[in-house]
C-alpha cells in the first residue's frame, strides 16, 4: 500500500509561519506518512530540522529549485 502524502506549498511564507504549519501537519500525520514541503524562505530550510524531533522522521529528499526548495520527510 502506498503511503499517504501531505503537501504543503508555503512558498512566499515567512519562516515562523512555515514552521508552525509544518509542526501542525506533522503532529496530525500517521506513522509512515510522507510530508512534502515547498518553501522559499532560506531560514526555513535549516530551522525545520530544529523544530521536528530527529527520531520522529526520516529525511527522504531535499531539492533546490530556482526560487524555492522541496523537503520530503517520512514520519516514523
Secondary structure, DSSP 4 states (H G I P E B T S, - for coil): -PPPEEEEEETT--HHHHHHHHHHHHHHPPTT-EEEEEE--HHHHHHHHHHS-GGGEEEEEEEE-SS-EEEEEEE-
